[in-house]
């Protein structure tokens, strides 16, 4: 709050200086100041382009240093000019994604541009984590990092290089596929699809290649997790709001891989509803929607919930029954599928299904059985399906949340994870 300015009553002690009410503290008269302001409004200062600003900055810097920066080549990193950008297919808090073609081989790739405009400490820690994590994770169902490349520093980007992560191109993301009602996803496909701390599980981060291989993407928020080690403090400002579990919304910083299992439950339900099942536009509203669908958050449903930092500060609806299974039956006819979703969306993280137990669920061992890939589904999709290119955002076309009676809010952007200083490892 800005304090009120002191009043100038007659009881105040007189100033030791004579004060002319027609002059400000710089000695200019108020009338001349008004004239100056009027002139500025009539003739505003010209807009300065980034190139002109960069040129002005250059005049303050040694020309030899400018030349060195513009000609510098990073070792082990190729130039982005080796790739031809074709179309923008994604955008998030941490960067933009383009479909591109390698000029030499003709191979299609995804170029993830790392946003550097607001970076004051060099290469962003989120991008550094993603590179480090993907170098260690080599798996058929994880997106393939090919290389890191950069553009040369120039006046246009204020003498900063721009960096790109180069990935193998996948034709679709799950959010884009779900936005297209003409694409029919069978129970077989769902069983095949559901078969580290990712910390940003959502449909848009589940990619599908032309060959029908599912791949998890966007490891910018991922962190190593070691079961049995002393519980480390992590930031709770992770996971896109609609997929964020209740423990994070209540301020927990000693969470486990159970946060990803909540996201998996949300995504699995979305395969039938074709829209995120809880679409709050604030953390408080998201918690309220969770309680309305999954039951009240209290000591009966969650033993140690009162120990979480925000438990006494958030409004938690009381006396709410758990109606998730009933709501799911409006979309899902398979009772085992409803049972699995119900166990993945347990309020208490300690009671939430772990990945190994989820894969061993009876749902996967009853007909129709899962397959090795989605090749038959991909053969029916003739054009790439991405959330970003679906027109107004994929979820704008996908209906309401399961428990909602209001309009669908715009997809939330994940806020930067400032506030807490996480180490890379």
N, C-alpha and C positions, 0 to 999 in steps of 0.2 A: 504494500500500500504506500502511496506517496503521501507524506504528511501534509496537512493543510498549511498554506502560507500564513505567516503571522499577520494578525490584523494590525493596522496602523491607527490605534485609538489615541486619544489625547493623553491617556495615562502613561503611554510609553515615553521613556526618556528621550529627549531631543537628540538628534544626531549632531556630532561635532562638526559636520560639514554642511554647508548650505546646499539645499537640494532644489534644483529648478525642475518643476514637473514637466516642462516641455523638452527636457534633454534626458537621454538615456545615459547609462554608465560609461559609454564610449565617447560621450561628448556630442553625439549627433542628435539633432532635434527629431521629435517623433513625427513631425510633418514631413521632413526630408526622408525619413525611413519609409513612410507610407508611399512617397513618390517613387523611391527605389523599388519597393515591393511591386508597385504597379507596373513599372518598367520591366521587371523580371517576368511578371506574368504575361505581358504583351510580347516580350522577346525572350522566351526560355532559352537556357544554354543548349547548344547543339548536343545531340546524342553522340557518344563516343563508341565506336565499334570495338570488338575484342582485338582486332588487328591493330587499330590505332592505339589502344591501351597498351598492347604488347610492345608496340614501337616506342611509346613513351617510356615504358619500363626499361627497354633496351638502352636508352640514352643514359640511364643511370648505372649501367653495368659495363664492365670491361668488354669491348668488342671481341677480343680473343676468346673470352669465356663463352660468349654467345655462340661463336663459331664452333667451339669445342662441343657444346651441348647439342647443337643442331646436326653435327656430323658424327656424334657418338653412336656406336653400335654395341648393344648389349651382347655379351658372349652367350653362346648356347641358345639364343633366341632368334628366330627367323623374322623377316619383315612381313607385316600384314598385307603388303602389296602382292604377295604370292597368292592371295585369295581374292576372288571377285564376289562382293556382297550382292545378293540377289533380292532379298526381302527381309523385313523385320518381322520376327515371329514371337518375340517375347520382351517383356520389360518388367523389372522389379526394383526393389529398393537398392540393390547392389549392382545393377548393371542392365544392359540391353543385350538381346540375343538376335542374331541374324542368320538366315540360311545363306550359305556361301558355297562357292565352287573353287577347288584347288586348280589354279591355272595350269599346273604342270601335269597332274594326273587326271583331272576331271572329276575327282571324287567330291561328293557333296559332304559338307561339314556344317556344324553349328558354331558360329563365332560369338562368344560371350564377352562383350565389351565391359571392362572394369571401370566403373565410374570413379574418376580421380578429382573432380572439380573441387570437392570440399575436403580432400585429404591434406592434412598438415604434417603427417608423419610418414610420408612415402607410400609404399605399396600397401593397400588396405589389408588389414589382418584377416578379414573374412575370405578374401581371395587367396591369401597365403595358406589359410587353413584348408581351403578346398583343394588346392594343388597338392599340399602335403598328404591329405587324406586319400585322394584319388591315386596318388603314387603307390600307396600301400594297399588299396583295395582293388584287386583285379578279379572281377567276377562277371559272369554272363549277364547278370541282372543289375549291374551297376554301370552307369554311363561311362563311356571310354574317353579319357582325356588323351588327346593325341600329342599336343604340344602347347607351349605358350609363345605368342608372337607379339610384336609391338609395332607401332608407327613411329616415325621420326618426330622429334620435337620440332615445332615450327611456331611462327607468330600466331597462327590460327588457334593453336591450343596453348598459347602463352608459354611456349618453350618447355612444354611437358610432353613426354612420350605417353602414348595411349597403349594400354596393354589389353590383350585378348587371350582368353582360354579357348583352345580349339578342340571341339568334341566331335566324335562320330555322329552323323546326323540321324535322328529318329523322326519319322514322318508325322507322328501324332503325339499329343499328350492326352491323358485320360479326361481331363476337364473339357477339352475340345471335342472328344468323341461323345461324351455324355450330353453335350449341348446340341447334338444333332439327333433329333428324334427318329430319323430314318435309319440310323445304325442300331441294329438289334443285337443286344448282348445276352447270350443264353446263360443258363446255370452252369453249363460246362465251362464257358469262358470265365465266369466269375470264380469258379473253383480253381481254375488254372492261375488266375491273377492273384489270388490271395495267398497262394502257396509261398554296435556303435551308437550311439545317440545321434540320430539324424537331425532332430529338433526343428524340422520344417516339413512334416508329413502333410501333404495335401494332394488333391487329384492333379493339379497342374505340374507337380513334380514327379509324376509317374508317366514315363514315356513308353511308346510302343514303336518298334521298328517295323519296316516293311515286311520283314521275315516273321513278324509276330512275336518278337522277343520283348518282354517287359523289362524296363530298366529304371532304377531309381536315379534321380538327378538332383542337382543343386545341393552340394555338400558344404556350402559356405558357412552354415551355422553348426556343422557337425563337430563333435568333440569325442576323443577317446574316452571310453568308460571301462573301468576295471572293477569287476565284482569282487568284493572282499577287501579292497583297499579302504583306507579311511575316507569317509564320505567327503568329497570335494564340493566347494561352493561354486555353483554355476550361476550365470545370469538367468533370471526368470523372464526376460524380455525376448523370448523366442517363440516360435510357432505362430503361423498366421491365425488370427483371432478365432475364426470359425472352427478350427481344428485344435484349439488350445485346451489342454485338460484342466480340470478344476484345481489341481494342486499348484499349477503355475499362476492361475488367476488369483489364488490366495497367497501368493508371494513365496512359495517354496523355492529354496535354492539348493537343496540337497536331494534332487530328484534322480530317478533312475531311467532305464530304458522303457519303463512303463509309459512315459509320455508319448513315445512313438506308437505304442500299442493302442492308446486312445485314438491317435490319428488314423491308425489302420482300421479301427472300428468305424470311425466316421466315414472313411473312404469306402469301406465295404457296404455300408448302408446306402451310400450315394450311388452305388452301382445299380440299385433298384429305384431309388427315388429320383435319380438323375439331377439332384440338386443337394447342396450341403444341408444337413438335417438341422443344424442350429446356426442361425445367421444373425447374431447380435452385432450391433455397431459400436458398442462400448464394452469394456471389460465387465462392468456391472450388469449390463443387459445379457451378455453371454452367460454369466453365472446364473442369472435368473432363468434363462432358457434351459440350461443344463438341469436346474432343479425342477422345472416344470415337466421335463421329459424323463429324467433319471431319478427323481425323488429328492426330498430335502437333504441338504448337507448338514448333518449333525453327528453327535457322538454315537448314535445308534447305527448309522450307515458307514461311519468312518471313525475309527477308534481314536486316533490322535490328531484329528483335524483342528482341535482348539489350540494346538501348539503352533500352527502356521501364522506368520506375521500379520496377515490381513483378515484373519477369521473374524475379529471383533469390529473390523472397519467396513466390511462389505455387508450389504443387505441380502440376507439369505432367506428366501421364502420357507416358512415352516409348515409342517403338516401336509406336504406334497407327496402323494403316492408315486411309486415308480410305474410309469405307464409306457415305457419304451417298447416292450413286447407287443402291447395292444396296438400302438401306433404303427409299428413295423408290419403288422398283419394286413394293413390296408395296401401294402406294396409287395409283400413277400409271402409266397404260399408255402415255402419250405420251412418247417418248424426248426430244423437243425441249424439253418442259416440264421434265423432269429435268435436262437440260443447262443450261437457263437458271437454275434454282434452284442448281445446283452452282456456276455462275459468280458468282452473287450472294452465295453463302456462302463465298467464298474467304477463307482465314485472313488472308492478307496484304492490307491495305487498298489497296495500290497495284495489286494484281492483280484487285481486285473490279470488276465491271462498273459503269460510270457509267450514269446514267439514259438518256442519249441513245443509247448503244450497246445498252442493254437493250431499249429500244423498237424498235431496228433488228434485233433478234434474229430468226432464221428462224422461231421459234415463232409470231410474230405474222403471218407471211406464208404460212402453210400452212392448209388447210381443217381444221376449220371456222373461218371468219373472225369477228373481233370485230364488235360492233355499236356503235351510238351510245349506247345506254343499256340499262338492265335492266328496262324497262317490263314485259316479259312475265313476268319473275321476280317483280316486285313485285305483279303482278296475282294471283299465287298465294298471297301472304302476307296474311292477313286481319287480323292484329293486330300491333301494334308489337313488335319484337324488340330488346331491349337486354340487354347483359351484366348490368347491375345488377338487372334485373327478371326474369332467367331462372330464379331460384329457387336460392338457395345459391351464386350466382356462376355465370356461364355455364360456366366451365371445370370446375366440379365435375361437370357433366353430360357432359363431352366426352372422357373416356378418357385414356389415358396418353400420355406423350411417346414419340416414335418410338424413342429409344434407352434408354428407362427400364424398369426392372423393379420399381420401387418405387411406392408410392402417389403420387398426384398432390398436390403441396403446394398450399396456398391461394395464390391470386393475390397476388404481392408488391405492396406499395405503394411507389411511387417516393419515396425519401427526399428531404428538402429539400436544396437545393443550397447549403447554408451553406458552411463551410470555405473556399471561394474566393470572392472578391468580384468578381463579374462586373459590368461596366457594362451599361447598357441597350443601348448601341450602341458 
